[in-house]
Amino acid sequence: MFTIISRIIQFGTKNFWRNGWLSVTTVAIMVLALLVSMGLMIFGYITDQAVASIQDKIDISVYFKTNAPEDEILNIKTSLENMAEVKNVEYISSDKALEIFKAKHSDDQTIVQAINELNSNPLEASLNIKAKESRQYAIIAEYFNTPDLKQLVDSVSYAKNQVAIDRLGAIVQNVARGGFILTIVMAIIAGLVVFNTIRLAIYSGRDEIGIMRAVGASNGLVRGPFMVEGVISGVAAAILSVIVSMPMAYSVSPYIASFVPGLDVFGYFIANILRLTTYQILFAVVIGGFSSFIAVKRYLKN
């Protein structure tokens, strides 16, 4: 068995090098398909980090009527903190809101003077609520639709923030779907190229195959070298795709960091290079091996 396997690998390697430019063309097409696959994986990381960054800046602000008792507001805060969907809740009293307002408009003396001349504090106490996930804001907003809470609540800033979250989610979903479709298309093209390359290799070596079958070689021994050739093409393309992706990730990293502060695409690439390479090799081996298997199977039926 070991001798048979070693011969299959030896013949498959010999076929790969003997086909020359056909093998180069096959690897080149597969590299393009794998670059799309790599781009899709990196894009998934970028979108996850971008969504997390934006989500961290979005919250629900609940403003209470000026006559709402503070102890009632604090009870609501405690109740919210016990919800599984809530990440954290910040209470801002009306006095603190006034301090923040004055600090924010300290350069505008007209506003400061107008505030100082008021006999009462016009600002409302509020709760700033952050959810663990963006889709959970709807559940939190629904919490305030009970009749008891409506008597205390003046407004909830949910609808405006939800529009931004939904738009972001739609963009990410559409781009991810487009990238996935492009990866499938490129994989099919790469598979067809491998298929035709193996068919040409079979045609050029048809006399040798005929002799092997005449002396009683099994279908596995005939099929094996061509499948090995397809697998070698896939592994070579996977390694090249990682090598080509490295300078590309390094080049785009500063530009992406300018849109999403703290996001280091190149750092992510280096830290996960073994995992990404493994995925690329598996993907390429499936394309190359399966296409070779179908090509040889069709020949053996003839």
C-alpha positions in Angstrom: 0.0 0.0 0.0 2.8 2.4 0.9 4.5 1.7 -2.4 1.3 2.3 -4.4 0.7 5.6 -2.6 4.3 6.8 -3.1 4.1 6.0 -6.8 0.8 7.9 -7.1 2.4 10.9 -5.5 5.5 10.6 -7.6 3.6 10.3 -10.9 1.3 13.2 -9.8 4.2 15.5 -9.1 5.9 14.5 -12.4 2.7 15.3 -14.3 2.4 18.7 -12.5 5.9 19.7 -13.7 5.6 18.1 -17.1 2.5 20.1 -17.9 4.5 23.3 -17.5 2.4 26.4 -18.6 -0.8 24.5 -18.1 0.0 24.1 -14.5 1.1 27.7 -14.2 -2.2 28.9 -15.7 -4.2 26.6 -13.4 -2.3 27.9 -10.3 -2.8 31.6 -11.4 -6.5 31.2 -11.8 -6.8 29.5 -8.5 -4.8 32.2 -6.8 -7.3 34.8 -8.1 -10.2 32.7 -6.6 -8.3 32.4 -3.3 -7.5 36.1 -3.1 -11.2 36.8 -3.3 -11.7 34.2 -0.5 -9.0 35.8 1.6 -10.5 39.2 1.0 -13.8 38.0 2.2 -12.4 36.6 5.4 -10.5 39.9 6.1 -13.6 41.9 5.2 -15.6 39.9 7.7 -13.1 40.9 10.4 -13.2 44.5 9.4 -17.0 44.7 9.4 -17.2 43.0 12.8 -14.8 45.5 14.3 -16.5 48.4 12.6 -19.9 47.4 13.8 -18.6 46.9 17.3 -16.9 50.3 17.2 -20.1 52.1 16.0 -22.3 50.1 18.3 -20.1 51.2 21.3 -20.9 54.8 20.3 -24.7 54.2 20.0 -27.0 54.0 22.9 -30.6 54.7 23.9 -31.2 57.9 25.9 -34.4 57.9 28.0 -35.5 61.4 29.2 -37.8 61.6 32.2 -40.3 64.3 32.9 -39.1 67.0 35.3 -41.6 65.9 38.0 -40.5 62.2 37.9 -39.2 61.1 41.3 -35.5 60.3 41.4 -36.0 57.1 43.4 -38.4 55.9 40.7 -35.7 56.6 38.0 -33.1 54.7 40.1 -35.5 51.8 40.4 -35.9 51.7 36.7 -32.1 51.8 36.3 -31.7 48.8 38.6 -34.4 46.9 36.7 -32.7 47.6 33.4 -29.3 46.4 34.7 -30.9 43.1 35.5 -32.0 42.6 31.9 -29.9 40.1 29.9 -29.9 42.5 26.9 -28.4 45.5 28.7 -24.6 46.0 28.8 -24.6 49.0 31.1 -26.8 51.9 32.3 -25.7 55.5 33.1 -27.9 57.8 35.2 -27.6 61.5 34.6 -29.5 63.6 37.0 -31.0 67.0 36.0 -28.3 68.8 38.0 -25.5 66.9 36.3 -27.1 67.5 32.9 -27.1 71.2 33.7 -23.4 71.0 34.6 -22.6 69.2 31.4 -24.7 71.7 29.4 -22.9 74.7 31.0 -19.5 73.1 30.4 -20.3 72.4 26.8 -21.5 76.0 26.1 -19.0 77.7 28.4 -17.7 79.8 25.5 -21.1 81.2 24.7 -21.8 83.8 27.4 -25.3 84.5 26.1 -26.4 80.9 26.8 -24.6 80.8 30.1 -26.3 84.1 31.2 -29.7 82.8 30.1 -29.3 79.6 32.1 -28.2 81.5 35.2 -31.2 83.8 35.0 -33.6 80.9 35.1 -35.3 80.2 38.5 -35.4 76.4 37.8 -33.5 73.7 36.0 -35.1 73.1 32.7 -33.1 70.0 31.9 -34.5 66.5 32.4 -32.9 63.5 34.2 -32.0 60.7 31.8 -30.7 57.2 31.5 -28.1 56.3 28.8 -28.5 52.6 28.0 -26.1 50.4 26.0 -27.2 47.0 24.7 -24.9 44.0 24.3 -25.9 43.7 20.6 -27.5 46.2 18.3 -30.6 44.1 17.6 -31.4 44.1 21.3 -32.2 47.8 21.4 -35.7 47.1 20.1 -36.3 44.9 23.2 -35.0 47.6 25.5 -37.1 50.3 23.8 -40.2 48.1 24.2 -39.6 48.0 27.9 -40.6 51.6 28.2 -44.0 51.2 26.4 -45.7 50.0 29.6 -48.4 52.5 30.9 -46.6 53.0 34.2 -43.4 54.0 32.6 -45.0 56.2 30.0 -46.3 58.5 32.8 -42.7 59.1 33.8 -40.9 59.1 30.4 -40.8 62.2 28.2 -39.0 60.7 25.2 -36.8 57.8 24.1 -34.2 58.3 21.5 -34.5 54.9 19.9 -35.8 55.5 16.4 -33.1 57.8 15.2 -30.3 55.6 16.4 -32.0 52.5 15.0 -32.0 53.9 11.5 -28.2 54.2 11.6 -27.9 50.7 13.0 -30.2 49.2 10.3 -28.4 51.0 7.5 -25.0 49.9 8.7 -26.3 46.3 9.0 -27.8 46.4 5.5 -24.6 47.7 3.9 -22.5 45.0 5.7 -24.9 42.3 4.7 -25.1 43.3 1.0 -21.3 43.6 0.7 -20.7 40.3 2.4 -23.3 38.6 0.2 -21.7 40.1 -2.9 -18.2 38.9 -1.8 -19.6 35.4 -1.1 -21.1 35.2 -4.6 -17.9 36.5 -6.2 -15.9 33.8 -4.3 -18.3 31.1 -5.5 -18.0 32.3 -9.1 -14.2 32.4 -8.9 -14.1 29.0 -7.3 -16.3 27.6 -10.2 -14.0 29.2 -12.8 -10.9 27.8 -11.0 -12.5 24.4 -10.8 -13.3 24.5 -14.6 -9.7 25.4 -15.3 -8.4 22.6 -13.2 -10.9 20.2 -14.9 -9.8 21.2 -18.4 -6.1 21.1 -17.4 -6.5 17.5 -16.1 -8.4 16.6 -19.2 -5.6 17.8 -21.4 -3.1 16.0 -19.2 -5.2 12.8 -19.6 -5.3 13.3 -23.4 -1.5 13.9 -23.7 -0.8 10.8 -21.5 -3.6 8.6 -23.0 -1.1 6.1 -24.4 0.5 5.7 -21.0 -2.9 5.3 -19.4 -3.9 2.8 -22.0 -0.8 0.7 -21.2 -1.6 0.9 -17.4 -5.1 -0.3 -17.9 -4.0 -3.0 -20.3 -1.7 -4.5 -17.7 -4.5 -4.5 -15.1 -3.9 -1.2 -13.2 -6.8 -0.3 -11.0 -8.9 2.8 -11.5 -7.5 4.1 -8.3 -3.9 3.9 -9.6 -5.0 5.6 -12.8 -7.0 8.3 -11.1 -4.6 8.9 -8.2 -1.7 10.8 -10.0 -4.2 13.3 -11.6 -5.9 14.0 -8.3 -2.4 14.5 -6.8 -1.7 17.0 -9.6 -4.9 18.9 -8.8 -4.1 18.9 -5.1 -0.5 20.2 -5.8 -2.0 23.0 -7.9 -4.3 23.9 -5.0 -1.6 23.9 -2.3 0.7 26.0 -4.5 -2.1 28.5 -5.2 -3.0 28.7 -1.5 0.5 29.4 -0.4 0.9 32.0 -3.2 -2.4 33.7 -2.3 -1.2 34.1 1.3 2.1 35.6 0.1 0.4 38.0 -2.3 -2.2 39.0 0.4 0.5 40.0 2.9 1.7 43.2 1.1 -1.9 44.0 0.2 -3.0 43.8 3.8 0.0 45.9 4.8 -0.9 48.6 2.2 -4.6 48.9 3.1 -4.1 48.7 6.8 -3.4 52.5 7.4 -6.3 53.6 5.2 -8.8 51.3 7.1 -7.3 52.5 10.4 -8.2 56.0 9.5 -11.9 55.0 9.2 -12.0 52.6 12.2 -9.5 53.9 14.8 -7.5 51.1 16.5 -8.2 48.6 13.7 -4.9 46.9 12.5 -5.7 44.7 9.5 -2.0 43.8 9.0 -1.6 42.9 12.6 -4.7 40.7 12.4 -3.3 39.1 9.2 0.0 38.2 10.9 -1.6 37.0 14.1 -3.9 34.7 12.2 -1.7 33.7 9.3 -1.6 30.0 10.2 -5.4 29.8 10.4 -5.9 31.8 7.2 -3.3 29.6 5.4 -5.1 26.5 6.6 -8.4 27.7 5.3 -6.9 28.6 2.0 -5.2 25.2 1.6 -8.4 23.4 2.5 -10.5 25.5 0.0 -7.9 25.0 -2.7 -7.5 21.3 -2.2 -11.3 20.8 -2.4 -11.4 22.7 -5.7 -8.3 21.0 -7.2 -9.0 17.5 -5.9 -12.7 17.5 -6.7 -12.2 18.9 -10.2 -9.5 16.3 -10.9 -11.7 13.5 -9.6 -14.6 14.5 -11.9 -12.3 14.9 -14.9 -10.7 11.4 -14.5 -14.0 9.8 -13.6 -15.5 11.0 -16.9 -12.5 9.6 -18.8 -12.7 6.2 -17.1 -16.3 5.9 -18.1 -15.5 6.4 -21.7 
